[in-house]
C-alpha cells in the first residue's frame, strides 16, 4: 500500500469507505443496517472509525508476521486459527 494519507468518507448512499486521500476508489467499505444505525444513533461513524483502525492494526501485524516468515521459512510451527 502506498504511503498516501487515508481518509474515512461517508458516501451519499450511506456507505462508509476508507480510501486514499487522492483517489475515489474505496479500499474498504462498511455498511450498517438501518437497525444498527438506529441502535448506534450518531455514534455509528465513531464505530466505523474504530473498525477501520482495528483492521489497519491487524493488517500491520499480519505484514510483520509475513516479513518474519520470509526470514525464517524453515519454521515448522503450526498456527492456530480461531
Secondary structure, 3 states (H helix, E strand, C coil): CCCCCEEEEECCCCCEEEEECCCCCEEEEECCCHHHHHHHHHHHHHHHHHHHHHHHHHHHHHHHHHHHHHHCCCCCCCCCCC
